[in-house]
Amino acid sequence: MELDALAGALKLVGYGLAAIGPGIGIGIVAGSAIEAMARQPEAAGVARTTMFLGIAFTEALALIGFVLFFIA
Amino acid sequence: MELILAAAECDPSVDIICAPSNVNELFEFREAIWTIGGFPITRTVFLILAVAVIASALLFFGLRKKSVIPSKFQAMTESLVSYVRDDIAIDIIGPEGIKYVPWLLSVFLFVLIGNMYEVTPGVNFPVTSRMALPAMLAAITWTVFVIAGIKRQGFRYFTGIIWPTSVPVALRPLVGLIEFFSILVIRPLTLAVRLFANLVAGHLMLTLLLVSGWVFLSSIGDIGARAGIGLAWFIMGLGIFVFEIVVIMLQAYIFTLLSAVYVQSSLYPEH
């Protein structure tokens, strides 16, 4: 078995592991935002903007995993 | 078409994954079509210049007449501009966000039109899926928010990051180190990679599904009824096509929103 091919497969596994945490995090962020919008529909605009911000910051770890996929 | 044929060189009994021969292509510009005054014009560069022309033409023709009862085109352009001004710049940065509207609108239109190439028939190539472009946009954002911080707070902008006075003294070195990396390194990096990764993923999905659907369907004479699987892939590709239009607008919005948030956090560090 070629070592290079194994390293490539490990990179894929590494990216998959890096995506678990942000996946759960984005789920929590979006779920809470929906709850906030359902409770206070008049504040939906603020909740939506904050939700996108929360998602963007939570995504960071997955994106770092994506970068490591290329450079590792 | 070439993508599918290139993968045929890979022997599944030997290789674990059939990777494309060179992923570095995503980070490079291709060979030039023309050379104008020493500057090579590749297809990507041509499309980037076309973005500037399209964005300028949109704003020029959209806002040329300024009639009280706007035409449909004028109403669309005005709502685009007022969305960036009111809902992004003033909502996020505050009243002085009006100063940053020209930059934010340029970034928004550039990213939006650059992304729109992905679903434009005949082009089908988002210029933002070459790493050089999001990296450059993120570098501009980095420069803007660092300069905004220095103008507002002077040198205390950097000392405020490294030595945050709002946390207990014992934690300050640790929090300062984390803040330093997260603000000056991770922020521009994730800003660039988010745009790049989303567009590359969408482009690859569309290419793989639509091209393989087409390859299967067009080889119906050779493989008979099994070509029907191409129909399923083609339909799935068209579904992803609609989904990608949403992603395109969302990514342009998020890029602009985050740029505004970073400027805001430089201007008002206590928030």
Interface residues (C-beta under 8 A of the other chain):
Chain A: M1 E2 A5 L6 G8 A9 L12 G45 T49 F52 L53 A56 E59 A60 L63 I64 F66 V67 F70
Chain B: V14 D15 I16 I17 A19 V23 D87 D91 I92 I186 L189 T190 V193 R194 A197 Y253 I254 L257 L258 V261
